[in-house]
Amino acid sequence: MSTLARIVVLLLVLVTLVIASGLAVVGYAYPALVQPLTLALTGAGVLVALVVGVIAAGRQ
């Protein structure tokens, strides 16, 4: 894996963690909308999907 690909994966991970944390804060501030744990797990699922997509694209 090239250095550029590693940097892109790192940036995707960091951005997804920021998004997941933001979703958890929103869920905590407005508990009537959704449970914070469900929101955080959804963000983690998005992170896994992004990383798997980058890895799959890099192997072609």
PyMOL commands that set and color helices and strands:
alter all, ss='L'
color gray80, all
select helices_A, chain A and resi 3-29+36-58
alter helices_A, ss='H'
color red, helices_A
deselect
rebuild
show_as cartoon
